[in-house]
Amino acid sequence: MLALGAVGIVYGDIGTSPLYALRECFSGTHGVPPTPANVLGVLSLIVWSLIIVVSVKYLLFVMRADNRGEGGILALMALAMQRPRGQSHRARPVLITLGLFGAALIYGDGVITPAISVLSAVEGLSVATPVFKPYVIPISLVILAFLFLVQRKGTAGIGTVFGPLMCVWFLVLAVLGVKELVHNPAVLWSLSPAHGVTFFMDNGVHGFLVLGAVILVVTGGEALYADMGHFGAGPIRRAWFMLVLPALLLNYLGQGALLLRNAEAARNPFFLLAPDWALYPLVALSTAAAVIASQALISGSFSTTRQAMQLGYCPRMEVVHTSAEEMGQIYLPGLNTALLVGVVALVLGFGSSGRLAAAYGIAVTTTMCITTVLAYVVARERWGVRRAVALPIAGVFMLVDLAFFGANATKIADGGWFPLLLAVCVFTLMTTWKRGRDILAAKLRAASISLKDLLGSFGDHPPVRVPGTAIFMTGNPEGTPPALLHNLKHNKVLHEQVVLLTIIPEEIPHVAGVERVEVEPLEQGFVRVVARYGFMENPSIPDVLKRCREKGLQFQLMGTSFFLGRETLIPTKKRAMAGWREALFSWMSRNARSATAYFRIPPNRVVELGSQVEL
């Protein structure tokens, strides 16, 4: 059942690549003529790309780097930074930069995948009759709008049909391929890598540039690793080797056999595989598969954003849980709207899946290179693999990644600039937020006093104590919260029981329940509480309070007040970061979700105390 679920969620993107990948190799910007030698050469490159990149690199090697069961580039980055033995301090910023930029590229993938997948499917209508050609873009926009509008419902309700529907899709891929393959079995010679080598020798630089279209067959490979926490490595591998890989190979070989028989089929070899009577049902099934592929990338963008929030690289955003059973099924309204705007702009701006293909590969290949580097660091520093073993393996993977990257780099002017520009913008936002929060925390620490000194000052001038419990949230478990100092300064009272609550994000996906909360009684009615959450978890004050009660902390919720600090940022001439970044950080702070809503604090028990902080 887990393998069936993996077919429906994990393999949506890579499973819809036959819609456009082979077509782009012969009809795209750098396409080659569909001669028999070229057809066999391109098919050889496709077959061995699926084997080397997906089967060997991701499924057999990268997926071994699980961060307590979770995968994805941010999880890999966190794993590489978990106190690796013998690592210099200079390596950590490099790893963070690589991981964050790789995560930023996922948003480009999350915007392009829905656009190119749905466009490719709907373009099948124009194969049946040119009457539909003017309506391809409007129909695609309607489907995409519907896809994003139903995100608020979550995947819990429709997830059960994803697996069976994608199984039908892969079986149809296999049947279409076999139908043509039996008529021209000579295409099986393409399984030899010799044809790929000959293709490069015959076509030279032009043949190398075709790799920019071949990369389309392995898009979605990163999703295999990112979704490992939902299904486990075993089910994902079984689904690939038992169903997905055979179906993809048969379909690509079938398209190649069709091209050997009829070179004019290069304009759309996938849909021309189908008999006339099956064309419209195939378009409908392709559109459904494309929607599923888009769903996987959209959900991945949601998960990546939540990880970035927990790791401190993204402001607080509204996170809606759409399932009571599956913690990973979430919906972010703000991000969903931004993705919809980006997808609509792409469809209107590029106008066809062929033009979008130029923008697709650069994000995928860059992420592949970053994953190889981070996986090598994990192998060396976490697993203790000798350099003589790890370096050659990583070198082979990097050679393949760089070959794909080099071929796609030539398409930057044709559309590859878009995912790079989007990634740079997202990377700038994440690093600005992290840097700004670090500066703000340092300013607050400098203006604070130690808790020991505060308690010592109560001896000569004890404050008036009032009944009840006050909970002060603070990012520094050792210092005195600014809100507590402001409360003493202005209200000149202190509750009988004062709880200093700190929530610490960990660089691991999940924190065990027994390690979640620490309760430390202090002097004069003060209690220090430290709660830890992984980057795949959402902090919850009700959950923290429940665990505090289990550890003996007594309080009445109706007699408890939560004191939060709200900082107003004031720019200064002596700046800790560039002026434009200060302005950007201030804007992000103003638009971040309130701590009350994010931590699910009862709003009628919250007191906010403001202060001005110079950046």
Steps between C-alpha positions, in 0.01 A plus 500: 500500500787739569647420159160570344487835677854578381389439141227759543698772677872453438504406132250749362765737363737247349202296377370780279837567333412275199247768403775736385854366560567308175315762298737770626804292403397521134273805477637726773743793481806275462320198354669268252348347183312175580730277294526133605848554647386806696188323626704209634757738649246719679314194632829362634561829685148489644527139616836547669397833655210322670735225618795715617320806640179355641568130564859521619559852629171581672346163583813307597729772639335833589199338667739336748556850643180519703473756777308289753284368218456833320647601166525810283776751445440693825499175696825405322649840583406461866648150505827624351528768770430280803842528661691310237832380630807693392306764304638852500282795595531645150313206347174567683410826316574329168269210584226738612533704180481190281204356689303823501559567131400143417182547704435831321520321166217270610262795475596548136431132444169535688390776264626352171381140553125577516528731200697266271318182605147634451593684180656185353192294581251751359713547188403145412164641389670686217643168378145374450384813320645850453161640603606474866832683456368850595341353813806320642607790724149588631426134579838464673440812710159374611648163604789668685268744677282211614810312619613786724151580623448148634831502689317619813317166503832318536608169349339289771169468316637433153830333589345152494429528127844633407674164524250294297465775239876528454524122480253516212712776345821294516325191363370709209854629442624142482220382269549790258871430488465124450242556221761680290799304629378167364488651150858624512707309761821635346462797735616272783857553373480839669540324836872482422693804629711480186224677308516791744876530449458482122233769519745742667774415251271558200333819623778665699395813690147477362471151646621627838233771499231234456570406863306816581188313382603157627504640855120524477474122547647518852318809629331396820800298615543739793139425601593137565733614775282783629197271551697223671359594840145438382547149361845370593786407270390138448154568353636778276768267363255215444258725315780621273655169407177299480276744312621851423838430338374213275200709389715805421757296308232323293331828414821679400603199291154496341528868410842429352360209296231734366766753396698227321186420301378857452740789558218755468359373830774700677254792534321309780607134521316427826146574382569358153567163667128474574242385245251765392217360713714520817633853453236691698499252793882520498486881521262473796724245675811709424335808648412309817858372525631853445280632780634230733857587398426864576347409836820325606713809425255739666490285814879486490515881495272510805724252688818686405354828626404347833851358538647842423274662763610252765867541413467879525532589131142609434252725684203341671222417256155351543521119495173309469498128576264327256508155657453379857705187425790616281716775653669570164180600323500878534376803309656848498245750363751780437748279316218335303389839366857594408551171314173547308604850390839366389349210304247721320777746411712215360219357287414842356864602459638185336183381327602137433659203673780505243609850599459414868732202459788746456431635848464159663838332496722763663327482838505119503867470403615759753313320778653168388853645529429639849355166614815319383725736699293475819470121469880474467544704821255271683677188370839626614416670828195310625552149366880501513539381138860520387580773247640240260151348482272803536683734263492280185130423549412865559728593209306282256169645616636854483636440149153399383339791688742753354446363150128557534559840661735609220249401232222690677715807566471587131123537546520765771415775251209295360324465836749341737541841660158474663564223758844648572353847555226356720755296698721808553198696627394221738860449615531874570178497702610198707850628575373851576246364746759279672756779520244751625373265770856431615574873523172565682567218747849636568359851563239363741762294685723805535214705645393226738627408845565157636218332687730450799557878528127567469410258777777644715356850463168383648663472844506877563193601299270202454221563246135462583393139431153435359318165476528286190764387252685713244669331206767707326624371166869563437755391245782502756451237773772655717404868488203702619224552241463867398124467550561410867716808552240721330224351714696573819588850381149606402262282707732453801351158580601138463285189499539239773627250244714616206580258218781585256418302185753447222426304182815369334493371138729201451687398185325164499155419354329382818567518874396205713210566736705430812757759386246764399472705820739572788364663818749657744371665823694814597487738797214726609228329298685506169499194273704452183341289224686401183301335217672347198347437159643350182485674162215272388284592799284800586553651848183498710455675832204278599724197444778658710262581785364147500851357530585752774205375705624144454834611647337652808459867405168611650296791363145596406463603139233758582738656749795500260613791283744479209735796461653551157744761379438688176803681364481806276816514290675836470767544228823673602795653320733239649350202324567134566387414145430687178222758503291317241525181704395685815194631313428151367532346846271765650239431231521125561466555877189713457338237277598194703219314669451597864656280766155461658356333191814310403554340842124454549489701823149573633456857368290617794790424738771696311664828601738660248762750618671705230856630483718676247821333386771666289641270234 
